[in-house]
Amino acid sequence: MDWFSGIVVFVLIWWSCLFTVLPWGVRHNAETSAESGHCTGAPVNPNLKKKFIITTIMAFVIWCVVATMIVFDVVDFYDLSVKMFAEDYK
């Protein structure tokens, strides 16, 4: 895997992890109303900095596993794609 592919894989994993981590610990403010101009479903404190740090650590660990699998050919994606292509055009 070259450096560009590694970055692309990391970004994809990071975004997937972010969407997993975002709902953690969200508390809604029941005291807000529509008249105050705030959405009643908006979180009181979203803790985005903490969630971005957790997301980055989680994505790095998952990326290390995926990169290791790719580098050591645990799963050979090229052969897998050739077999899938052959099955499609029988």
LUMZASE-636702 format. One record per residue: residue number from 1; residue in three letters; x, y, z of N, C-alpha, C in turn. Coordinates in pm, 1 decimal, always signed. Example, Ala and Ser with C-alpha at 12.3 -4.5 7.8 and 13.67 -1.06 7.14 Angstrom:
! LUMZASE-636702
resi,resn,n_u,n_v,n_w,ca_u,ca_v,ca_w,c_u,c_v,c_w
1,ala,+1319.0,-569.0,+780.0,+1230.0,-450.0,+780.0,+1320.0,-330.0,+780.0
2,ser,+1285.0,-225.0,+708.0,+1367.0,-106.0,+714.0,+1290.0,+3.0,+787.0
END
This chain:
! LUMZASE-636702
resi,resn,n_u,n_v,n_w,ca_u,ca_v,ca_w,c_u,c_v,c_w
1,met,+85.5,-116.8,+0.0,+0.0,+0.0,+0.0,+90.1,+123.1,+0.0
2,asp,+66.2,+212.9,-92.8,+145.8,+334.9,-97.6,+88.9,+439.0,-0.7
3,trp,+157.1,+551.6,+11.7,+119.0,+651.3,+111.1,-16.1,+715.1,+80.1
4,phe,-47.1,+735.8,-48.0,-175.3,+796.9,-82.9,-292.2,+704.9,-47.4
5,ser,-278.6,+576.3,-79.5,-383.3,+480.1,-44.5,-399.4,+470.7,+106.6
6,gly,-287.5,+477.2,+178.4,-293.4,+472.9,+324.2,-369.9,+590.5,+382.3
7,ile,-348.5,+709.1,+324.4,-420.3,+827.6,+371.1,-569.1,+816.9,+339.8
8,val,-601.9,+770.4,+220.0,-742.9,+756.2,+181.1,-813.3,+656.1,+271.7
9,val,-748.5,+543.3,+298.3,-807.9,+442.2,+386.6,-825.6,+499.6,+527.0
10,phe,-726.2,+576.0,+575.5,-737.9,+635.3,+709.0,-854.5,+733.3,+716.0
11,val,-870.0,+817.9,+613.8,-979.3,+915.6,+613.9,-1115.2,+845.5,+613.1
12,leu,-1127.8,+741.3,+533.5,-1254.5,+666.4,+530.8,-1284.5,+601.9,+665.9
13,ile,-1183.7,+544.3,+728.0,-1201.8,+483.8,+860.1,-1233.2,+591.7,+962.8
14,trp,-1165.5,+707.8,+954.2,-1187.2,+815.6,+1049.4,-1331.3,+865.2,+1045.2
15,trp,-1384.2,+885.4,+922.8,-1522.6,+932.9,+910.6,-1621.8,+829.7,+963.1
16,ser,-1596.1,+703.2,+936.6,-1684.6,+598.2,+988.4,-1682.6,+597.0,+1141.2
17,cys,-1564.9,+611.9,+1197.5,-1553.2,+616.7,+1343.8,-1620.1,+741.1,+1400.7
18,leu,-1607.0,+853.9,+1331.2,-1669.5,+977.2,+1380.0,-1820.8,+961.0,+1390.8
19,phe,-1882.8,+903.2,+1289.4,-2027.6,+885.4,+1294.3,-2068.7,+784.4,+1400.6
20,thr,-1976.3,+699.0,+1442.5,-2003.4,+606.0,+1550.6,-1991.3,+676.4,+1686.2
21,val,-1894.7,+765.9,+1699.2,-1865.3,+830.9,+1827.2,-1955.9,+951.2,+1854.3
22,leu,-2005.3,+1019.4,+1754.0,-2083.6,+1141.8,+1774.1,-2201.9,+1127.6,+1870.1
23,pro,-2279.1,+1020.5,+1867.0,-2394.5,+1014.0,+1958.9,-2358.6,+982.2,+2104.7
24,trp,-2234.8,+947.3,+2133.4,-2196.4,+909.9,+2270.0,-2213.8,+1027.0,+2365.3
25,gly,-2286.6,+1005.0,+2473.7,-2299.4,+1103.2,+2580.4,-2376.7,+1228.5,+2546.1
26,val,-2462.5,+1223.8,+2448.5,-2539.2,+1342.5,+2409.9,-2658.4,+1357.3,+2503.8
27,arg,-2667.7,+1477.6,+2562.6,-2782.0,+1509.8,+2648.2,-2852.1,+1631.3,+2587.5
28,his,-2982.0,+1622.4,+2577.0,-3058.6,+1732.4,+2518.9,-3103.9,+1827.3,+2628.9
29,asn,-3112.8,+1953.2,+2595.5,-3156.9,+2053.1,+2691.1,-3308.6,+2061.1,+2685.7
30,ala,-3373.1,+2013.7,+2788.0,-3519.3,+2012.3,+2791.5,-3576.7,+2150.5,+2821.3
31,glu,-3492.3,+2242.7,+2868.0,-3540.8,+2374.5,+2907.0,-3552.2,+2471.7,+2789.3
32,thr,-3496.2,+2438.7,+2673.9,-3505.5,+2529.9,+2560.1,-3642.6,+2518.5,+2495.9
33,ser,-3680.9,+2624.4,+2432.7,-3809.3,+2624.1,+2363.0,-3790.3,+2685.1,+2224.5
34,ala,-3889.8,+2669.9,+2143.1,-3882.7,+2723.0,+2007.0,-3877.6,+2875.4,+2008.5
35,glu,-3935.1,+2938.8,+2110.8,-3935.9,+3084.0,+2118.0,-3796.1,+3140.3,+2145.4
36,ser,-3709.5,+3061.8,+2211.5,-3575.1,+3111.5,+2243.6,-3481.4,+3107.8,+2122.9
37,gly,-3524.2,+3044.0,+2016.4,-3443.3,+3037.7,+1895.9,-3350.3,+2918.3,+1889.8
38,his,-3357.0,+2832.7,+1988.7,-3272.7,+2713.4,+1990.8,-3356.5,+2589.8,+1964.0
39,cys,-3296.1,+2494.4,+1894.6,-3364.8,+2368.7,+1866.6,-3372.8,+2286.9,+1994.8
40,thr,-3487.2,+2227.8,+2021.8,-3502.7,+2149.2,+2144.7,-3421.0,+2020.7,+2140.8
41,gly,-3382.6,+1975.4,+2022.6,-3303.4,+1853.1,+2011.5,-3153.7,+1876.7,+2011.3
42,ala,-3110.5,+2002.0,+2020.1,-2967.3,+2031.9,+2018.0,-2902.1,+1989.5,+2149.2
43,pro,-2782.7,+1930.3,+2143.3,-2716.7,+1888.2,+2266.0,-2670.1,+2006.7,+2350.4
44,val,-2667.6,+1984.8,+2481.3,-2622.8,+2090.7,+2572.0,-2474.1,+2117.7,+2551.4
45,asn,-2392.5,+2013.4,+2557.4,-2248.3,+2026.5,+2536.9,-2205.0,+1909.7,+2448.7
46,pro,-2177.1,+1933.3,+2320.8,-2146.5,+1821.9,+2231.5,-2009.8,+1757.1,+2252.5
47,asn,-1917.3,+1821.6,+2326.5,-1783.0,+1767.0,+2353.2,-1711.9,+1724.5,+2225.1
48,leu,-1711.8,+1810.8,+2125.6,-1655.5,+1774.5,+1995.7,-1505.2,+1749.7,+2000.4
49,lys,-1432.0,+1828.6,+2078.5,-1287.1,+1809.3,+2086.0,-1253.6,+1670.4,+2140.9
50,lys,-1321.4,+1631.7,+2246.5,-1301.5,+1499.1,+2306.4,-1340.1,+1388.8,+2207.3
51,lys,-1447.9,+1408.6,+2135.9,-1493.7,+1308.7,+2039.5,-1399.0,+1297.7,+1920.4
52,phe,-1340.5,+1409.9,+1877.2,-1243.2,+1404.9,+1767.7,-1116.4,+1331.7,+1810.2
53,ile,-1074.3,+1351.1,+1934.2,-956.5,+1279.8,+1984.6,-983.8,+1130.2,+1993.4
54,ile,-1099.3,+1093.0,+2047.0,-1136.7,+951.5,+2056.2,-1146.9,+890.5,+1916.9
55,thr,-1206.6,+964.8,+1823.7,-1220.9,+917.5,+1686.4,-1085.2,+893.4,+1621.7
56,thr,-991.7,+985.4,+1641.7,-859.8,+972.7,+1581.7,-785.3,+851.7,+1637.1
57,ile,-790.7,+832.1,+1767.3,-724.1,+716.2,+1828.9,-786.7,+586.4,+1779.7
58,met,-918.7,+582.4,+1779.8,-990.2,+462.9,+1734.6,-959.3,+433.7,+1587.0
59,ala,-960.1,+536.0,+1504.1,-932.9,+518.3,+1361.3,-789.7,+473.3,+1338.4
60,phe,-695.7,+525.1,+1417.0,-555.7,+485.3,+1401.8,-536.5,+337.6,+1434.4
61,val,-600.5,+290.2,+1539.9,-589.6,+148.4,+1577.2,-648.8,+60.4,+1467.5
62,ile,-766.8,+96.3,+1419.2,-831.1,+17.8,+1312.8,-748.3,+24.8,+1185.4
63,trp,-693.7,+143.5,+1152.8,-610.7,+157.8,+1033.7,-485.6,+71.3,+1042.7
64,cys,-426.3,+63.1,+1160.3,-307.1,-22.6,+1176.9,-340.3,-168.4,+1146.8
65,val,-454.8,-214.8,+1192.1,-496.5,-352.6,+1164.1,-519.7,-371.7,+1014.7
66,val,-591.0,-279.4,+952.0,-620.1,-289.6,+808.4,-491.8,-280.3,+726.2
67,ala,-403.7,-186.7,+760.5,-278.3,-171.4,+686.0,-191.0,-295.8,+699.7
68,thr,-187.7,-353.6,+818.3,-111.2,-476.4,+838.9,-167.9,-589.8,+754.1
69,met,-300.0,-599.5,+748.9,-362.0,-703.5,+667.1,-330.4,-684.2,+519.6
70,ile,-324.5,-560.4,+473.6,-295.7,-533.2,+333.1,-147.9,-557.8,+302.0
71,val,-59.8,-509.4,+386.7,+83.7,-522.3,+360.8,+128.4,-668.3,+363.3
72,phe,+76.2,-746.1,+458.0,+116.8,-886.3,+469.9,+26.5,-981.6,+391.9
73,asp,-56.4,-928.9,+304.3,-145.0,-1007.3,+216.9,-228.8,-1109.7,+292.5
74,val,-279.4,-1070.6,+407.1,-373.0,-1157.4,+479.0,-497.3,-1175.8,+393.1
75,val,-542.2,-1067.3,+334.6,-650.5,-1070.7,+237.1,-593.6,-1008.5,+110.0
76,asp,-586.0,-1085.7,+4.1,-531.7,-1035.5,-121.5,-645.9,-976.3,-203.3
77,phe,-656.0,-844.4,-199.0,-767.4,-776.5,-263.6,-761.3,-786.3,-415.2
78,tyr,-642.2,-796.1,-471.3,-630.5,-807.0,-616.3,-688.8,-939.9,-664.6
79,asp,-648.4,-1051.1,-602.6,-702.8,-1181.2,-641.7,-852.8,-1188.1,-617.1
80,leu,-897.0,-1126.1,-509.8,-1039.8,-1123.4,-480.1,-1117.0,-1049.5,-588.5
81,ser,-1064.0,-937.7,-636.5,-1132.4,-861.8,-741.5,-1130.4,-936.9,-874.8
82,val,-1020.9,-1009.4,-903.6,-1014.0,-1087.3,-1027.1,-1117.8,-1198.6,-1024.5
83,lys,-1132.1,-1266.0,-910.5,-1232.2,-1372.7,-898.4,-1373.0,-1317.3,-911.6
84,met,-1399.0,-1201.5,-850.7,-1531.5,-1141.7,-861.2,-1560.7,-1099.9,-1004.8
85,phe,-1462.2,-1046.7,-1074.4,-1479.2,-1006.9,-1213.4,-1507.8,-1128.7,-1300.5
86,ala,-1436.6,-1238.2,-1274.3,-1456.9,-1360.8,-1352.2,-1596.7,-1417.8,-1329.7
87,glu,-1646.5,-1409.3,-1206.4,-1781.8,-1458.3,-1176.9,-1888.3,-1373.7,-1244.3
88,asp,-1862.9,-1244.2,-1253.6,-1960.4,-1155.0,-1316.1,-1973.8,-1178.4,-1466.2
89,tyr,-1865.0,-1217.4,-1531.1,-1866.3,-1230.2,-1677.3,-1848.1,-1374.8,-1722.7
90,lys,-1914.7,-1467.9,-1657.1,-1913.0,-1608.6,-1698.9,-1997.2,-1627.9,-1822.3
END
